[in-house]
Amino acid sequence: MKRRSFVRKTVLGTFAAALGTDIVFGAKMLEGYTPLALQEPDPFKLFKKDKEMIVLNDKPWNIEAKAHLLDDKITPNSAMFVRNNGRLPEDIDPNTWTLTIDGESVTQKKTYTLKDLKTKFKQHTYQLTLECGGNGRKEFDPPAKGNQWSVGAVHCASWTGVRLKDILEDVGIKGDAVYIAYHSADTHLSGTPGKEPISRGCPMSKAMEEETLLALQMNGKDIPLAHGYPLRLVAGGWPASVSGKWVNRISIRNKVHDGPKMTGTAYRVPCKPVAPGEKVKDEDMCIIESMPVKSLITYPKTGAMIKEGKKLSIRGHAWAGDFEVVKMEYSIDFGASWKECSLEKPANRLAWQHFSAEVAFPKKGYYEVWARATDTNGMSQPMVVPGWNPKGYLNNACHRIAIKVS
Amino acid sequence: MDQNKEFQERIKKAEQTAHRAAYVTFFAALLLLLTIYYPQLGLGETKPEVIAEVVEDEDRIENGIHLRTGLKDGEGLMTVVNNCTNCHSAKLVTQNRMTAERWNTTIKWMQETQSLWELGEDQKIIVDYLVKNYPPQKKGRRLALTNIEWYELED
């Protein structure tokens, strides 16, 4: 800020001195304006995010929530994490935006306007959990490469749009279709023209699920730019990178899609467990599909101090990729004993579920409340960081908060 | 739709500003040059040092931190600034803790897939800087909770 005004004053000062008079419109000319190169944009204002959100990266934008910001049952934009791989698209015109369905496995290439999508297909609304594959990366040892997400790269907003399956049925898909691949309007960080920052997708079985949407709205409004305006693919329960933003083309492939961030170590984990730090060959890496069971205590915020004899109300959300959470527990003694929380059914398939409990503490002191979810497959969250992998995906270790009783 | 329009307008405004700023800077520089080379014109009292200050300001270091990028001051700093903050933010660099071997692998990956140029002799300077200033830290199987901000919980 200081530097900016210094530069401005210097430039104007030079100007004024040179002209031998003050510049009448000088102050106005630069008021509120800053040279782009020196700009320190305020992402909180730009993206309408809560001031407590954490900016991990500003080129590209990567912003995460803190657990207590995610307390709402339906996540508002203000608390939704942003994970961008490239530069935001510019000059989006919803009137001229089109979606093209093409690829080896379509019977015909077909293009739709946003109006077509809104008027020619039935609209559906689902609450869908999207978690970044790298949520929790920060905890891996040796450190895993990438943005060091803590716990806040997850959200569950309400998405409205067209079922992808309805569009694919309208287009006509060949029997050899294997994978769908999205293509988007964002641009590569390097500025290389035509280079895609990311183009991922999912197998046909996931694409044809009822809850897999091409969303035109989020929480009843136009999708915010950072979250994919004007059209986003939303595939709940899978790494959020499957849910492509700013989608303008979907290719139906006759093989597993091989676009940027589908190969190498991106969104892939060793097919067989490896020792921490071990090198893994490309051919031994498998694409992440359904995300693992996980939960988050969203109330109270960690660090709460309460009086002895008082019960503490806790609450939060739990989710399990393609599956459902069947049991939610908490522990105040580092896992020596667990007590059950009450747990709600999801609003719809692939939506997170809410849990709550009244926690009693036996005496004064320092406590940690740990939360553990178990899914329909009998899988539950580990208390330690799970299997190491080169890019630090799938950390579903129990979340915990610190409490002092005095 | 409104907020997206608003957002795009902001981007446009910023671009306009950049253009304006470029004009202003250009004319200011021109006038300064005139002042230096033709003092008889009496164009002003502004000293040429002012511009030098602006340039220095860009790479100012305070308390061992390169202000523009947030990188630690050290041998190889500017090589890192010039090669590693063009495409992505320095925040992506400082978030990551790797050994020399893994940094070299990462650089190779960036060259193969992300349009990073050949670094030549700079590569060793960059990797040495990173390993020295941002070494990996042991975390074990689970870290203790730290930096807890304690507060009274009201009912």
Chai-1 contact restraints between the chains, C-beta under 6 A:
chainA,res_idxA,chainB,res_idxB,connection_type,confidence,min_distance_angstrom,max_distance_angstrom,comment,restraint_id
A,R3,B,D57,contact,1.0,0.0,6.0,A-B,restraint_1
A,V7,B,V54,contact,1.0,0.0,6.0,A-B,restraint_2
A,T10,B,V50,contact,1.0,0.0,6.0,A-B,restraint_3
A,T10,B,V54,contact,1.0,0.0,6.0,A-B,restraint_4
A,V11,B,V24,contact,1.0,0.0,6.0,A-B,restraint_5
A,V11,B,A28,contact,1.0,0.0,6.0,A-B,restraint_6
A,T14,B,A28,contact,1.0,0.0,6.0,A-B,restraint_7
A,T14,B,T46,contact,1.0,0.0,6.0,A-B,restraint_8
A,F15,B,A28,contact,1.0,0.0,6.0,A-B,restraint_9
A,A17,B,G44,contact,1.0,0.0,6.0,A-B,restraint_10
A,A17,B,E45,contact,1.0,0.0,6.0,A-B,restraint_11
A,A17,B,T46,contact,1.0,0.0,6.0,A-B,restraint_12
A,A18,B,L31,contact,1.0,0.0,6.0,A-B,restraint_13
A,A18,B,L43,contact,1.0,0.0,6.0,A-B,restraint_14
A,A18,B,G44,contact,1.0,0.0,6.0,A-B,restraint_15
A,Y33,B,T17,contact,1.0,0.0,6.0,A-B,restraint_16
A,P35,B,A18,contact,1.0,0.0,6.0,A-B,restraint_17
A,P35,B,A21,contact,1.0,0.0,6.0,A-B,restraint_18
A,L36,B,A14,contact,1.0,0.0,6.0,A-B,restraint_19
A,L36,B,A18,contact,1.0,0.0,6.0,A-B,restraint_20
A,N57,B,S89,contact,1.0,0.0,6.0,A-B,restraint_21
A,N57,B,K91,contact,1.0,0.0,6.0,A-B,restraint_22
A,N57,B,L92,contact,1.0,0.0,6.0,A-B,restraint_23
A,D58,B,S89,contact,1.0,0.0,6.0,A-B,restraint_24
A,K59,B,H88,contact,1.0,0.0,6.0,A-B,restraint_25
A,K59,B,S89,contact,1.0,0.0,6.0,A-B,restraint_26
A,E90,B,I11,contact,1.0,0.0,6.0,A-B,restraint_27
A,D141,B,K139,contact,1.0,0.0,6.0,A-B,restraint_28
A,P142,B,P136,contact,1.0,0.0,6.0,A-B,restraint_29
A,P143,B,R97,contact,1.0,0.0,6.0,A-B,restraint_30
A,P143,B,P136,contact,1.0,0.0,6.0,A-B,restraint_31
A,K145,B,N96,contact,1.0,0.0,6.0,A-B,restraint_32
A,Q148,B,Q95,contact,1.0,0.0,6.0,A-B,restraint_33
A,L189,B,C87,contact,1.0,0.0,6.0,A-B,restraint_34
A,L189,B,H88,contact,1.0,0.0,6.0,A-B,restraint_35
A,S190,B,C87,contact,1.0,0.0,6.0,A-B,restraint_36
A,S190,B,S115,contact,1.0,0.0,6.0,A-B,restraint_37
A,T192,B,S115,contact,1.0,0.0,6.0,A-B,restraint_38
A,D222,B,M1,contact,1.0,0.0,6.0,A-B,restraint_39
A,L225,B,N4,contact,1.0,0.0,6.0,A-B,restraint_40
A,L225,B,F7,contact,1.0,0.0,6.0,A-B,restraint_41
A,Y229,B,N4,contact,1.0,0.0,6.0,A-B,restraint_42
A,P300,B,L153,contact,1.0,0.0,6.0,A-B,restraint_43
A,G303,B,I148,contact,1.0,0.0,6.0,A-B,restraint_44
A,G303,B,E149,contact,1.0,0.0,6.0,A-B,restraint_45
A,G303,B,W150,contact,1.0,0.0,6.0,A-B,restraint_46
A,G303,B,Y151,contact,1.0,0.0,6.0,A-B,restraint_47
A,A304,B,L153,contact,1.0,0.0,6.0,A-B,restraint_48
A,M305,B,W150,contact,1.0,0.0,6.0,A-B,restraint_49
A,M305,B,E152,contact,1.0,0.0,6.0,A-B,restraint_50
A,I306,B,L153,contact,1.0,0.0,6.0,A-B,restraint_51
A,V384,B,R141,contact,1.0,0.0,6.0,A-B,restraint_52
A,V384,B,R142,contact,1.0,0.0,6.0,A-B,restraint_53
A,V385,B,R141,contact,1.0,0.0,6.0,A-B,restraint_54
A,V385,B,R142,contact,1.0,0.0,6.0,A-B,restraint_55
A,A402,B,L145,contact,1.0,0.0,6.0,A-B,restraint_56
A,A402,B,I148,contact,1.0,0.0,6.0,A-B,restraint_57
